[in-house]
Amino acid sequence: MKKIAVFTSGGDSPGMNACIRAVVRTGIYRGLDVFGINRGYEGMIEGDIYQMHSHSVSNIIQRGGTMLKSARSMEFKTPEGRKTAYENLTALGIEGLVAIGGDGTFTGAKVFFEEYGIPTVGCPGTIDNDIYGTDYTIGFDTAVNTALEAIDKIRDTAAAHDRIFFVEVMGRDAGFIAIESGIGGGAEFVMVPETQTDLNTVVESLNRHREGIKSSSIIVVAEGDDLGNAGQIMAMVKEKIDNPSKEFKFTTLGHIQRGGAPTARDRVLGSRCGMGAVDGLLAGKTNCMSGVMNNELVYTPFADCIGKTKSINPDHLALIEILSI
Ligand code: ATP
């Protein structure tokens, strides 16, 4: 293998740049020509591919977003789109790919490998942490810390006005961001899609808090919760609570959780996965993801990354309940 290409695809996440840098520099260190593909599969189809050098990735490790830009490509889901992508890659002599993204990106990479056989190793780039085969995904730690900073600020105003605050965090169908920011932010309650939320338990708990010494409360809601969004859940709780004159507020944190300078953890994880992806390709690995489990670099087949569900730790939910008395 002499030429490889790297791209970012799907939702961007802080630490993707550290990963790109690691792919480019490891590739060059190992004697490869490394190409960058702009805007994921979209750029692969359009032929937006260029050779990268060591200096191409200077001064990016501390930046959020992705220097290669990201996109969602409907065309890559068609056989014609993938054929054009394959022709563009082979015209440049590219023999291996590093795909940085989430499960959608890996699904595309798996289909592409099965059709055209270009070896591909993935790196888990998503803030949601919902990928099997790695303890954490690149960007998760930064997103949690961004949410935490916001929760700390909301707590100040909640306490000043004796308010009950519902804070909605990202995570799509996964509650990892909600759980970690909830524990770190001392939330009274965390609602996640992985468990059925019982409204009565929330109401009882808030009533109990009011009888005690707590005058304000923070409830963290994962965006995919089965009961609805933070505003809808707030309205339902308000109807049932003993003292409806209590002031209720909700905040949706939104895309600020996607941006910002990556934390040290995300830079280290991005760097390790990126180097692992290149070394994996050179060792003959393909159709798999380079991730970190128990602090060891591991390769997990795309089929497992896509098909298996990473579970939340029920002890973490118990922890939140116990610590919120
Ligand atoms: P995130 O979890 O942050 O949203 P993701 O990688 O899951 O990231 P998706 O939008 O689901 O993001 O997928 C990225 C791209 O992968 C899609 O836009 C599409 O081009 C490609 N892709 C996804 N599924 C398939 C598929 N079945 N066949 C071919 N390509 C696919």
py3Dmol code that shows the C-alpha trace and the ligand (Angstrom):
import py3Dmol

protein = """\
ATOM      1  CA  MET A   1       0.000   0.000   0.000  1.00  0.00           C
ATOM      2  CA  LYS A   2       1.469   3.330  -1.081  1.00  0.00           C
ATOM      3  CA  LYS A   3      -1.425   5.784  -1.163  1.00  0.00           C
ATOM      4  CA  ILE A   4      -4.224   6.276   1.330  1.00  0.00           C
ATOM      5  CA  ALA A   5      -6.945   8.893   1.802  1.00  0.00           C
ATOM      6  CA  VAL A   6      -8.723  10.248   4.861  1.00  0.00           C
ATOM      7  CA  PHE A   7     -12.144  11.899   5.196  1.00  0.00           C
ATOM      8  CA  THR A   8     -14.647  13.019   7.833  1.00  0.00           C
ATOM      9  CA  SER A   9     -18.340  12.282   7.392  1.00  0.00           C
ATOM     10  CA  GLY A  10     -21.678  12.677   9.182  1.00  0.00           C
ATOM     11  CA  GLY A  11     -21.914  14.994  12.184  1.00  0.00           C
ATOM     12  CA  ASP A  12     -18.690  16.823  13.023  1.00  0.00           C
ATOM     13  CA  SER A  13     -17.146  16.430  16.464  1.00  0.00           C
ATOM     14  CA  PRO A  14     -14.318  18.117  18.375  1.00  0.00           C
ATOM     15  CA  GLY A  15     -11.156  16.037  18.038  1.00  0.00           C
ATOM     16  CA  MET A  16     -11.707  15.096  14.403  1.00  0.00           C
ATOM     17  CA  ASN A  17      -8.852  17.450  13.500  1.00  0.00           C
ATOM     18  CA  ALA A  18      -6.506  15.698  15.923  1.00  0.00           C
ATOM     19  CA  CYS A  19      -7.485  12.432  14.235  1.00  0.00           C
ATOM     20  CA  ILE A  20      -6.881  13.788  10.712  1.00  0.00           C
ATOM     21  CA  ARG A  21      -3.490  15.107  11.830  1.00  0.00           C
ATOM     22  CA  ALA A  22      -2.569  11.697  13.239  1.00  0.00           C
ATOM     23  CA  VAL A  23      -3.603   9.905  10.039  1.00  0.00           C
ATOM     24  CA  VAL A  24      -1.643  12.294   7.822  1.00  0.00           C
ATOM     25  CA  ARG A  25       1.506  12.332   9.928  1.00  0.00           C
ATOM     26  CA  THR A  26       1.519   8.599  10.711  1.00  0.00           C
ATOM     27  CA  GLY A  27       1.002   7.873   7.013  1.00  0.00           C
ATOM     28  CA  ILE A  28       3.881  10.129   5.979  1.00  0.00           C
ATOM     29  CA  TYR A  29       6.093   8.728   8.785  1.00  0.00           C
ATOM     30  CA  ARG A  30       5.422   5.222   7.460  1.00  0.00           C
ATOM     31  CA  GLY A  31       6.327   6.280   3.895  1.00  0.00           C
ATOM     32  CA  LEU A  32       2.819   6.660   2.420  1.00  0.00           C
ATOM     33  CA  ASP A  33       1.310   9.375   0.246  1.00  0.00           C
ATOM     34  CA  VAL A  34      -1.725  10.672   2.136  1.00  0.00           C
ATOM     35  CA  PHE A  35      -4.695  12.371   0.472  1.00  0.00           C
ATOM     36  CA  GLY A  36      -7.494  14.357   2.051  1.00  0.00           C
ATOM     37  CA  ILE A  37     -11.065  14.139   0.769  1.00  0.00           C
ATOM     38  CA  ASN A  38     -13.246  17.191   1.421  1.00  0.00           C
ATOM     39  CA  ARG A  39     -16.854  16.808   2.622  1.00  0.00           C
ATOM     40  CA  GLY A  40     -16.837  13.045   3.131  1.00  0.00           C
ATOM     41  CA  TYR A  41     -18.516  10.817   0.549  1.00  0.00           C
ATOM     42  CA  GLU A  42     -19.785  13.923  -1.254  1.00  0.00           C
ATOM     43  CA  GLY A  43     -16.207  15.004  -2.039  1.00  0.00           C
ATOM     44  CA  MET A  44     -15.285  11.433  -2.971  1.00  0.00           C
ATOM     45  CA  ILE A  45     -17.973  11.512  -5.653  1.00  0.00           C
ATOM     46  CA  GLU A  46     -17.048  15.013  -6.825  1.00  0.00           C
ATOM     47  CA  GLY A  47     -13.330  14.184  -6.911  1.00  0.00           C
ATOM     48  CA  ASP A  48     -12.513  16.856  -4.309  1.00  0.00           C
ATOM     49  CA  ILE A  49      -9.354  15.020  -3.259  1.00  0.00           C
ATOM     50  CA  TYR A  50      -5.873  16.487  -2.726  1.00  0.00           C
ATOM     51  CA  GLN A  51      -2.508  15.353  -1.472  1.00  0.00           C
ATOM     52  CA  MET A  52      -1.698  16.357   2.094  1.00  0.00           C
ATOM     53  CA  HIS A  53       1.680  17.053   3.621  1.00  0.00           C
ATOM     54  CA  SER A  54       2.922  17.242   7.186  1.00  0.00           C
ATOM     55  CA  HIS A  55       2.379  21.024   7.228  1.00  0.00           C
ATOM     56  CA  SER A  56      -1.176  20.610   5.848  1.00  0.00           C
ATOM     57  CA  VAL A  57      -2.215  19.619   9.363  1.00  0.00           C
ATOM     58  CA  SER A  58      -0.166  22.204  11.286  1.00  0.00           C
ATOM     59  CA  ASN A  59      -2.019  24.217  13.903  1.00  0.00           C
ATOM     60  CA  ILE A  60      -5.265  22.228  13.793  1.00  0.00           C
ATOM     61  CA  ILE A  61      -5.045  19.960  16.839  1.00  0.00           C
ATOM     62  CA  GLN A  62      -6.652  22.597  19.085  1.00  0.00           C
ATOM     63  CA  ARG A  63      -9.527  23.412  16.735  1.00  0.00           C
ATOM     64  CA  GLY A  64     -13.081  22.085  16.812  1.00  0.00           C
ATOM     65  CA  GLY A  65     -14.918  21.130  13.618  1.00  0.00           C
ATOM     66  CA  THR A  66     -13.017  19.405  10.829  1.00  0.00           C
ATOM     67  CA  MET A  67     -10.540  20.945   8.386  1.00  0.00           C
ATOM     68  CA  LEU A  68     -11.740  18.439   5.753  1.00  0.00           C
ATOM     69  CA  LYS A  69     -15.342  19.537   6.296  1.00  0.00           C
ATOM     70  CA  SER A  70     -18.160  17.055   6.662  1.00  0.00           C
ATOM     71  CA  ALA A  71     -21.332  16.267   4.770  1.00  0.00           C
ATOM     72  CA  ARG A  72     -24.173  13.820   4.461  1.00  0.00           C
ATOM     73  CA  SER A  73     -24.328  12.340   0.947  1.00  0.00           C
ATOM     74  CA  MET A  74     -27.530  10.882  -0.475  1.00  0.00           C
ATOM     75  CA  GLU A  75     -25.713  10.078  -3.717  1.00  0.00           C
ATOM     76  CA  PHE A  76     -23.293   7.710  -1.968  1.00  0.00           C
ATOM     77  CA  LYS A  77     -26.280   5.608  -0.997  1.00  0.00           C
ATOM     78  CA  THR A  78     -26.804   4.842  -4.702  1.00  0.00           C
ATOM     79  CA  PRO A  79     -24.690   2.296  -6.688  1.00  0.00           C
ATOM     80  CA  GLU A  80     -23.993   4.996  -9.316  1.00  0.00           C
ATOM     81  CA  GLY A  81     -22.646   7.396  -6.689  1.00  0.00           C
ATOM     82  CA  ARG A  82     -20.354   4.760  -5.208  1.00  0.00           C
ATOM     83  CA  LYS A  83     -19.110   3.781  -8.697  1.00  0.00           C
ATOM     84  CA  THR A  84     -18.100   7.387  -9.398  1.00  0.00           C
ATOM     85  CA  ALA A  85     -16.386   7.549  -5.987  1.00  0.00           C
ATOM     86  CA  TYR A  86     -14.462   4.348  -6.773  1.00  0.00           C
ATOM     87  CA  GLU A  87     -13.357   5.678 -10.165  1.00  0.00           C
ATOM     88  CA  ASN A  88     -12.104   8.911  -8.599  1.00  0.00           C
ATOM     89  CA  LEU A  89     -10.100   7.021  -5.982  1.00  0.00           C
ATOM     90  CA  THR A  90      -8.544   4.557  -8.435  1.00  0.00           C
ATOM     91  CA  ALA A  91      -7.652   7.370 -10.855  1.00  0.00           C
ATOM     92  CA  LEU A  92      -5.383   8.715  -8.093  1.00  0.00           C
ATOM     93  CA  GLY A  93      -4.086   5.245  -7.165  1.00  0.00           C
ATOM     94  CA  ILE A  94      -5.603   5.339  -3.676  1.00  0.00           C
ATOM     95  CA  GLU A  95      -5.453   1.868  -2.124  1.00  0.00           C
ATOM     96  CA  GLY A  96      -6.706   2.434   1.414  1.00  0.00           C
ATOM     97  CA  LEU A  97      -9.176   4.684   3.268  1.00  0.00           C
ATOM     98  CA  VAL A  98      -9.558   6.086   6.760  1.00  0.00           C
ATOM     99  CA  ALA A  99     -13.185   7.025   7.483  1.00  0.00           C
ATOM    100  CA  ILE A 100     -13.750   9.281  10.495  1.00  0.00           C
ATOM    101  CA  GLY A 101     -17.411   9.412  11.501  1.00  0.00           C
ATOM    102  CA  GLY A 102     -20.338   7.643  13.136  1.00  0.00           C
ATOM    103  CA  ASP A 103     -22.298   4.481  12.420  1.00  0.00           C
ATOM    104  CA  GLY A 104     -23.794   5.883   9.187  1.00  0.00           C
ATOM    105  CA  THR A 105     -20.290   6.555   7.894  1.00  0.00           C
ATOM    106  CA  PHE A 106     -19.244   3.004   8.788  1.00  0.00           C
ATOM    107  CA  THR A 107     -22.348   1.573   7.102  1.00  0.00           C
ATOM    108  CA  GLY A 108     -21.354   3.406   3.915  1.00  0.00           C
ATOM    109  CA  ALA A 109     -17.743   2.228   4.257  1.00  0.00           C
ATOM    110  CA  LYS A 110     -18.864  -1.377   4.734  1.00  0.00           C
ATOM    111  CA  VAL A 111     -21.089  -1.305   1.631  1.00  0.00           C
ATOM    112  CA  PHE A 112     -18.292   0.328  -0.374  1.00  0.00           C
ATOM    113  CA  PHE A 113     -15.701  -2.233   0.753  1.00  0.00           C
ATOM    114  CA  GLU A 114     -18.001  -5.124  -0.083  1.00  0.00           C
ATOM    115  CA  GLU A 115     -18.559  -3.715  -3.583  1.00  0.00           C
ATOM    116  CA  TYR A 116     -15.096  -2.479  -4.499  1.00  0.00           C
ATOM    117  CA  GLY A 117     -12.684  -4.015  -1.966  1.00  0.00           C
ATOM    118  CA  ILE A 118     -10.729  -0.867  -1.083  1.00  0.00           C
ATOM    119  CA  PRO A 119      -9.441  -1.573   2.447  1.00  0.00           C
ATOM    120  CA  THR A 120     -10.998   0.818   4.952  1.00  0.00           C
ATOM    121  CA  VAL A 121     -10.454   1.408   8.662  1.00  0.00           C
ATOM    122  CA  GLY A 122     -12.746   3.744  10.598  1.00  0.00           C
ATOM    123  CA  CYS A 123     -12.249   6.092  13.550  1.00  0.00           C
ATOM    124  CA  PRO A 124     -15.199   6.803  15.882  1.00  0.00           C
ATOM    125  CA  GLY A 125     -15.962  10.512  15.393  1.00  0.00           C
ATOM    126  CA  THR A 126     -19.256  11.549  16.996  1.00  0.00           C
ATOM    127  CA  ILE A 127     -20.220  13.410  20.166  1.00  0.00           C
ATOM    128  CA  ASP A 128     -22.955  10.856  20.963  1.00  0.00           C
ATOM    129  CA  ASN A 129     -20.634   8.055  22.196  1.00  0.00           C
ATOM    130  CA  ASP A 130     -23.078   5.548  20.702  1.00  0.00           C
ATOM    131  CA  ILE A 131     -20.577   3.343  18.882  1.00  0.00           C
ATOM    132  CA  TYR A 132     -19.847  -0.197  19.965  1.00  0.00           C
ATOM    133  CA  GLY A 133     -16.133  -1.090  20.002  1.00  0.00           C
ATOM    134  CA  THR A 134     -14.697   1.918  21.816  1.00  0.00           C
ATOM    135  CA  ASP A 135     -15.180   3.108  25.391  1.00  0.00           C
ATOM    136  CA  TYR A 136     -15.493   6.686  24.180  1.00  0.00           C
ATOM    137  CA  THR A 137     -15.946   8.359  20.817  1.00  0.00           C
ATOM    138  CA  ILE A 138     -13.926  11.328  19.627  1.00  0.00           C
ATOM    139  CA  GLY A 139     -15.790  14.495  20.665  1.00  0.00           C
ATOM    140  CA  PHE A 140     -17.840  13.010  23.488  1.00  0.00           C
ATOM    141  CA  ASP A 141     -15.658  14.351  26.286  1.00  0.00           C
ATOM    142  CA  THR A 142     -15.690  17.884  24.858  1.00  0.00           C
ATOM    143  CA  ALA A 143     -19.472  17.788  24.403  1.00  0.00           C
ATOM    144  CA  VAL A 144     -19.963  16.611  27.988  1.00  0.00           C
ATOM    145  CA  ASN A 145     -17.750  19.394  29.295  1.00  0.00           C
ATOM    146  CA  THR A 146     -19.596  21.991  27.216  1.00  0.00           C
ATOM    147  CA  ALA A 147     -22.926  20.739  28.581  1.00  0.00           C
ATOM    148  CA  LEU A 148     -21.497  20.722  32.086  1.00  0.00           C
ATOM    149  CA  GLU A 149     -20.323  24.316  31.841  1.00  0.00           C
ATOM    150  CA  ALA A 150     -23.816  25.335  30.733  1.00  0.00           C
ATOM    151  CA  ILE A 151     -25.457  23.344  33.558  1.00  0.00           C
ATOM    152  CA  ASP A 152     -23.186  25.049  36.117  1.00  0.00           C
ATOM    153  CA  LYS A 153     -24.310  28.441  34.824  1.00  0.00           C
ATOM    154  CA  ILE A 154     -27.969  27.429  34.770  1.00  0.00           C
ATOM    155  CA  ARG A 155     -27.634  26.197  38.359  1.00  0.00           C
ATOM    156  CA  ASP A 156     -26.649  29.705  39.480  1.00  0.00           C
ATOM    157  CA  THR A 157     -29.836  31.250  38.135  1.00  0.00           C
ATOM    158  CA  ALA A 158     -31.969  28.252  39.186  1.00  0.00           C
ATOM    159  CA  ALA A 159     -30.730  28.647  42.769  1.00  0.00           C
ATOM    160  CA  ALA A 160     -31.163  32.430  42.768  1.00  0.00           C
ATOM    161  CA  HIS A 161     -34.849  32.157  41.799  1.00  0.00           C
ATOM    162  CA  ASP A 162     -35.771  28.770  43.317  1.00  0.00           C
ATOM    163  CA  ARG A 163     -36.501  27.438  39.848  1.00  0.00           C
ATOM    164  CA  ILE A 164     -36.885  23.947  38.439  1.00  0.00           C
ATOM    165  CA  PHE A 165     -34.818  23.775  35.262  1.00  0.00           C
ATOM    166  CA  PHE A 166     -35.070  21.210  32.485  1.00  0.00           C
ATOM    167  CA  VAL A 167     -31.887  21.143  30.409  1.00  0.00           C
ATOM    168  CA  GLU A 168     -31.950  19.280  27.086  1.00  0.00           C
ATOM    169  CA  VAL A 169     -28.641  17.879  25.866  1.00  0.00           C
ATOM    170  CA  MET A 170     -27.706  16.136  22.606  1.00  0.00           C
ATOM    171  CA  GLY A 171     -27.043  12.431  22.068  1.00  0.00           C
ATOM    172  CA  ARG A 172     -29.650  11.357  19.500  1.00  0.00           C
ATOM    173  CA  ASP A 173     -30.883   7.936  20.685  1.00  0.00           C
ATOM    174  CA  ALA A 174     -28.234   7.636  23.373  1.00  0.00           C
ATOM    175  CA  GLY A 175     -28.122   9.035  26.911  1.00  0.00           C
ATOM    176  CA  PHE A 176     -24.347   9.116  27.469  1.00  0.00           C
ATOM    177  CA  ILE A 177     -24.010  12.919  27.330  1.00  0.00           C
ATOM    178  CA  ALA A 178     -27.023  13.311  29.625  1.00  0.00           C
ATOM    179  CA  ILE A 179     -25.673  10.831  32.183  1.00  0.00           C
ATOM    180  CA  GLU A 180     -22.131  12.199  32.371  1.00  0.00           C
ATOM    181  CA  SER A 181     -23.151  15.865  32.393  1.00  0.00           C
ATOM    182  CA  GLY A 182     -25.909  14.999  34.882  1.00  0.00           C
ATOM    183  CA  ILE A 183     -23.519  13.313  37.303  1.00  0.00           C
ATOM    184  CA  GLY A 184     -20.918  16.046  36.869  1.00  0.00           C
ATOM    185  CA  GLY A 185     -23.506  18.815  37.183  1.00  0.00           C
ATOM    186  CA  GLY A 186     -25.193  17.322  40.258  1.00  0.00           C
ATOM    187  CA  ALA A 187     -28.560  16.923  38.513  1.00  0.00           C
ATOM    188  CA  GLU A 188     -31.566  15.831  40.540  1.00  0.00           C
ATOM    189  CA  PHE A 189     -32.823  13.689  37.685  1.00  0.00           C
ATOM    190  CA  VAL A 190     -31.580  12.472  34.302  1.00  0.00           C
ATOM    191  CA  MET A 191     -33.924  11.227  31.575  1.00  0.00           C
ATOM    192  CA  VAL A 192     -32.430   8.991  28.893  1.00  0.00           C
ATOM    193  CA  PRO A 193     -33.827   7.091  25.888  1.00  0.00           C
ATOM    194  CA  GLU A 194     -32.410   3.770  27.097  1.00  0.00           C
ATOM    195  CA  THR A 195     -34.850   3.581  30.024  1.00  0.00           C
ATOM    196  CA  GLN A 196     -38.560   4.293  30.184  1.00  0.00           C
ATOM    197  CA  THR A 197     -39.050   7.560  32.030  1.00  0.00           C
ATOM    198  CA  ASP A 198     -41.735   7.369  34.705  1.00  0.00           C
ATOM    199  CA  LEU A 199     -43.238  10.843  35.086  1.00  0.00           C
ATOM    200  CA  ASN A 200     -44.678  10.023  38.508  1.00  0.00           C
ATOM    201  CA  THR A 201     -41.245   9.216  39.898  1.00  0.00           C
ATOM    202  CA  VAL A 202     -39.968  12.586  38.682  1.00  0.00           C
ATOM    203  CA  VAL A 203     -42.922  14.418  40.198  1.00  0.00           C
ATOM    204  CA  GLU A 204     -42.662  12.552  43.511  1.00  0.00           C
ATOM    205  CA  SER A 205     -38.970  13.279  43.669  1.00  0.00           C
ATOM    206  CA  LEU A 206     -39.511  16.997  42.998  1.00  0.00           C
ATOM    207  CA  ASN A 207     -42.292  17.147  45.605  1.00  0.00           C
ATOM    208  CA  ARG A 208     -39.983  15.477  48.105  1.00  0.00           C
ATOM    209  CA  HIS A 209     -37.221  17.930  47.332  1.00  0.00           C
ATOM    210  CA  ARG A 210     -39.541  20.833  47.956  1.00  0.00           C
ATOM    211  CA  GLU A 211     -40.513  19.448  51.364  1.00  0.00           C
ATOM    212  CA  GLY A 212     -36.841  19.222  52.225  1.00  0.00           C
ATOM    213  CA  ILE A 213     -34.125  21.789  51.915  1.00  0.00           C
ATOM    214  CA  LYS A 214     -33.923  21.937  48.116  1.00  0.00           C
ATOM    215  CA  SER A 215     -35.567  24.922  46.535  1.00  0.00           C
ATOM    216  CA  SER A 216     -34.158  24.552  43.018  1.00  0.00           C
ATOM    217  CA  SER A 217     -33.616  21.522  40.814  1.00  0.00           C
ATOM    218  CA  ILE A 218     -31.834  20.611  37.590  1.00  0.00           C
ATOM    219  CA  ILE A 219     -33.264  17.870  35.400  1.00  0.00           C
ATOM    220  CA  VAL A 220     -31.158  16.791  32.439  1.00  0.00           C
ATOM    221  CA  VAL A 221     -33.134  15.452  29.474  1.00  0.00           C
ATOM    222  CA  ALA A 222     -31.469  13.558  26.622  1.00  0.00           C
ATOM    223  CA  GLU A 223     -32.860  14.726  23.276  1.00  0.00           C
ATOM    224  CA  GLY A 224     -34.109  11.223  22.406  1.00  0.00           C
ATOM    225  CA  ASP A 225     -36.069  10.633  25.613  1.00  0.00           C
ATOM    226  CA  ASP A 226     -39.279   8.627  25.158  1.00  0.00           C
ATOM    227  CA  LEU A 227     -41.425  11.253  26.925  1.00  0.00           C
ATOM    228  CA  GLY A 228     -40.514  14.051  24.493  1.00  0.00           C
ATOM    229  CA  ASN A 229     -38.316  17.119  24.534  1.00  0.00           C
ATOM    230  CA  ALA A 230     -37.429  19.219  27.581  1.00  0.00           C
ATOM    231  CA  GLY A 231     -40.260  21.709  26.968  1.00  0.00           C
ATOM    232  CA  GLN A 232     -42.890  18.987  26.609  1.00  0.00           C
ATOM    233  CA  ILE A 233     -41.690  17.120  29.696  1.00  0.00           C
ATOM    234  CA  MET A 234     -41.618  20.355  31.687  1.00  0.00           C
ATOM    235  CA  ALA A 235     -45.269  21.023  30.783  1.00  0.00           C
ATOM    236  CA  MET A 236     -46.281  17.485  31.853  1.00  0.00           C
ATOM    237  CA  VAL A 237     -44.464  17.765  35.184  1.00  0.00           C
ATOM    238  CA  LYS A 238     -45.928  21.209  35.847  1.00  0.00           C
ATOM    239  CA  GLU A 239     -49.444  19.810  35.550  1.00  0.00           C
ATOM    240  CA  LYS A 240     -48.792  17.113  38.118  1.00  0.00           C
ATOM    241  CA  ILE A 241     -46.645  18.808  40.727  1.00  0.00           C
ATOM    242  CA  ASP A 242     -48.049  19.766  44.170  1.00  0.00           C
ATOM    243  CA  ASN A 243     -47.120  23.419  43.833  1.00  0.00           C
ATOM    244  CA  PRO A 244     -47.689  24.557  40.219  1.00  0.00           C
ATOM    245  CA  SER A 245     -46.887  28.161  41.112  1.00  0.00           C
ATOM    246  CA  LYS A 246     -43.260  27.074  41.313  1.00  0.00           C
ATOM    247  CA  GLU A 247     -41.231  28.609  38.494  1.00  0.00           C
ATOM    248  CA  PHE A 248     -40.317  26.174  35.720  1.00  0.00           C
ATOM    249  CA  LYS A 249     -37.862  26.847  32.877  1.00  0.00           C
ATOM    250  CA  PHE A 250     -36.315  24.808  30.124  1.00  0.00           C
ATOM    251  CA  THR A 251     -33.214  25.265  27.973  1.00  0.00           C
ATOM    252  CA  THR A 252     -32.105  23.351  24.897  1.00  0.00           C
ATOM    253  CA  LEU A 253     -28.332  23.486  24.655  1.00  0.00           C
ATOM    254  CA  GLY A 254     -28.224  22.518  20.961  1.00  0.00           C
ATOM    255  CA  HIS A 255     -25.259  22.835  18.662  1.00  0.00           C
ATOM    256  CA  ILE A 256     -22.900  24.558  21.082  1.00  0.00           C
ATOM    257  CA  GLN A 257     -22.237  20.972  22.221  1.00  0.00           C
ATOM    258  CA  ARG A 258     -20.740  20.189  18.810  1.00  0.00           C
ATOM    259  CA  GLY A 259     -18.184  23.002  18.752  1.00  0.00           C
ATOM    260  CA  GLY A 260     -15.269  24.379  20.689  1.00  0.00           C
ATOM    261  CA  ALA A 261     -11.669  23.401  21.314  1.00  0.00           C
ATOM    262  CA  PRO A 262     -11.390  19.670  21.977  1.00  0.00           C
ATOM    263  CA  THR A 263     -10.434  18.571  25.481  1.00  0.00           C
ATOM    264  CA  ALA A 264      -7.113  16.830  26.079  1.00  0.00           C
ATOM    265  CA  ARG A 265      -8.963  13.478  26.242  1.00  0.00           C
ATOM    266  CA  ASP A 266     -10.476  13.989  22.785  1.00  0.00           C
ATOM    267  CA  ARG A 267      -7.153  15.089  21.284  1.00  0.00           C
ATOM    268  CA  VAL A 268      -5.417  12.021  22.723  1.00  0.00           C
ATOM    269  CA  LEU A 269      -8.217   9.678  21.639  1.00  0.00           C
ATOM    270  CA  GLY A 270      -8.331  11.207  18.132  1.00  0.00           C
ATOM    271  CA  SER A 271      -4.553  10.880  17.824  1.00  0.00           C
ATOM    272  CA  ARG A 272      -4.501   7.268  19.027  1.00  0.00           C
ATOM    273  CA  CYS A 273      -7.379   6.159  16.783  1.00  0.00           C
ATOM    274  CA  GLY A 274      -5.879   7.972  13.774  1.00  0.00           C
ATOM    275  CA  MET A 275      -2.486   6.352  14.164  1.00  0.00           C
ATOM    276  CA  GLY A 276      -4.194   3.015  14.846  1.00  0.00           C
ATOM    277  CA  ALA A 277      -6.178   3.310  11.612  1.00  0.00           C
ATOM    278  CA  VAL A 278      -3.069   3.805   9.457  1.00  0.00           C
ATOM    279  CA  ASP A 279      -1.127   1.061  11.211  1.00  0.00           C
ATOM    280  CA  GLY A 280      -4.175  -1.176  10.896  1.00  0.00           C
ATOM    281  CA  LEU A 281      -4.344  -0.615   7.132  1.00  0.00           C
ATOM    282  CA  LEU A 282      -0.616  -1.377   6.827  1.00  0.00           C
ATOM    283  CA  ALA A 283      -1.107  -4.561   8.856  1.00  0.00           C
ATOM    284  CA  GLY A 284      -3.786  -5.705   6.392  1.00  0.00           C
ATOM    285  CA  LYS A 285      -6.851  -4.812   8.456  1.00  0.00           C
ATOM    286  CA  THR A 286     -10.014  -3.653   6.739  1.00  0.00           C
ATOM    287  CA  ASN A 287     -13.748  -3.188   7.257  1.00  0.00           C
ATOM    288  CA  CYS A 288     -13.177  -2.393  10.925  1.00  0.00           C
ATOM    289  CA  MET A 289     -12.851   0.492  13.350  1.00  0.00           C
ATOM    290  CA  SER A 290      -9.830   1.551  15.343  1.00  0.00           C
ATOM    291  CA  GLY A 291     -11.023   2.359  18.880  1.00  0.00           C
ATOM    292  CA  VAL A 292      -9.808   2.347  22.469  1.00  0.00           C
ATOM    293  CA  MET A 293     -11.173  -0.055  25.085  1.00  0.00           C
ATOM    294  CA  ASN A 294      -9.692  -0.408  28.577  1.00  0.00           C
ATOM    295  CA  ASN A 295      -6.957   1.953  27.397  1.00  0.00           C
ATOM    296  CA  GLU A 296      -5.880  -0.499  24.660  1.00  0.00           C
ATOM    297  CA  LEU A 297      -6.158   0.177  20.945  1.00  0.00           C
ATOM    298  CA  VAL A 298      -8.566  -2.376  19.484  1.00  0.00           C
ATOM    299  CA  TYR A 299     -10.060  -3.125  16.059  1.00  0.00           C
ATOM    300  CA  THR A 300     -13.753  -3.981  15.883  1.00  0.00           C
ATOM    301  CA  PRO A 301     -15.490  -5.166  12.673  1.00  0.00           C
ATOM    302  CA  PHE A 302     -17.791  -2.500  11.172  1.00  0.00           C
ATOM    303  CA  ALA A 303     -20.602  -5.078  11.370  1.00  0.00           C
ATOM    304  CA  ASP A 304     -20.312  -5.043  15.186  1.00  0.00           C
ATOM    305  CA  CYS A 305     -19.866  -1.266  15.441  1.00  0.00           C
ATOM    306  CA  ILE A 306     -23.095  -0.835  13.485  1.00  0.00           C
ATOM    307  CA  GLY A 307     -25.055  -3.865  14.679  1.00  0.00           C
ATOM    308  CA  LYS A 308     -24.295  -4.011  18.393  1.00  0.00           C
ATOM    309  CA  THR A 309     -25.597  -1.523  20.911  1.00  0.00           C
ATOM    310  CA  LYS A 310     -23.345   0.105  23.450  1.00  0.00           C
ATOM    311  CA  SER A 311     -25.252  -0.028  26.727  1.00  0.00           C
ATOM    312  CA  ILE A 312     -25.391   2.627  29.397  1.00  0.00           C
ATOM    313  CA  ASN A 313     -24.181   1.614  32.844  1.00  0.00           C
ATOM    314  CA  PRO A 314     -27.238   1.254  35.132  1.00  0.00           C
ATOM    315  CA  ASP A 315     -24.984   1.993  38.131  1.00  0.00           C
ATOM    316  CA  HIS A 316     -24.634   5.528  36.790  1.00  0.00           C
ATOM    317  CA  LEU A 317     -28.393   6.098  36.948  1.00  0.00           C
ATOM    318  CA  ALA A 318     -28.449   4.699  40.481  1.00  0.00           C
ATOM    319  CA  LEU A 319     -25.618   7.059  41.367  1.00  0.00           C
ATOM    320  CA  ILE A 320     -27.624  10.069  40.197  1.00  0.00           C
ATOM    321  CA  GLU A 321     -30.647   8.971  42.233  1.00  0.00           C
ATOM    322  CA  ILE A 322     -28.647   8.359  45.399  1.00  0.00           C
ATOM    323  CA  LEU A 323     -26.688  11.590  45.182  1.00  0.00           C
ATOM    324  CA  SER A 324     -29.773  13.724  44.548  1.00  0.00           C
ATOM    325  CA  ILE A 325     -31.419  13.207  47.987  1.00  0.00           C
TER     326      ILE A 325
END
"""
ligand_1 = """\
31
ATP
P -23.364 11.041 13.304
O -23.584 9.855 14.213
O -22.531 12.079 13.945
O -24.620 11.587 12.685
P -22.887 9.372 11.028
O -21.638 8.890 10.399
O -23.765 8.316 11.663
O -22.497 10.515 12.057
P -24.819 9.688 8.850
O -25.388 10.921 8.259
O -25.757 8.683 9.403
O -23.750 10.182 9.958
O -23.944 8.949 7.720
C -22.938 9.657 7.004
C -23.009 9.302 5.549
O -22.709 7.901 5.378
C -24.354 9.473 4.872
O -24.609 10.803 4.516
C -24.168 8.592 3.634
O -23.461 9.266 2.623
C -23.313 7.447 4.170
N -24.157 6.283 4.415
C -24.934 6.040 5.493
N -25.634 4.895 5.335
C -25.294 4.392 4.120
C -25.666 3.235 3.349
N -26.540 2.346 3.810
N -25.094 3.057 2.150
C -24.199 3.938 1.664
N -23.822 5.057 2.322
C -24.342 5.281 3.528
"""
view = py3Dmol.view(width=600, height=400)
view.addModel(protein, "pdb")
view.setStyle({"model": 0}, {"cartoon": {"style": "trace"}})
view.addModel(ligand_1, "xyz")
view.setStyle({"model": 1}, {"stick": {}})
view.zoomTo()
view.show()
